[in-house]
Amino acid sequence: MNRMNPKVDAYLSRAKNWQEEFEKLRMIILDCQLTEELKWGVPCYRFEKRNIVLIHGFKEYCALLFVKGALLNDAKSILIQQTENVQAARQIRFTSVREIIKMRPILKAYIYEAIEVEKAGLKVNFKKTTEFKIPEEFQNKLDEIPVLKKAFDALTPGRQRAYILYFSAPKQSKTRESRVEKCMQQILNGKGLNDQ
């Protein structure tokens, strides 16, 4: 198979878990005529320079991640949304090579459908930053400190969204408050959550 990428070979040879499952998924995907690359540190499969599917390994399972999985029909109801904030990508999860072999025709059908989504130029309608709920602890600070609100409003939508998701994640109010406190100066400095 001349479509195999040496960078992916190296990745797979170093994989501590799921190596056999990764190899099986790789063969199924390559059989669908996609181009293999290593992107974001994982095997990525593309059609005409557009990302279709990635192979991921996690502690409990390995997965095929469809980049625009939200647009697939999911006839077998097997696509999983990782978290409520993931808008486009969807996973199919596996815990054994046997599962992958059994699902081979279904996986190929999903991959071909994902290629058709790309060919049709379909796009995921992402939620706007303004549609995300600002956690109460952060909203209180924005109301109390006008200069903080002004600085937050001046950030790009992506930076605003990163803060909102970061502040919303903890279950306990005390932890959310702590995160807000720690990030206030960075917001005032016009920096995003991950900016240096």
Buried (B, 14 or more C-beta within 10 A) or exposed (E): EEEEBEEBBEBBEEBEEBBBBBBBBBEBBBBBEBBBBBEEEBBBBBBEEBBBBBBBBEEEBBBBBBBBBBBBEBEEEBBBBBEEEBEBBBBBBBEBBEBBEEBBEEBBBBBEBBBEBBEEEEEBEEEEBEEBEBBEBBBEBBEEBEEBBEBBEEBEEEBBBBBBBBBBEBEEEEEBBBBBEEBBEBBBEEBBBEEE
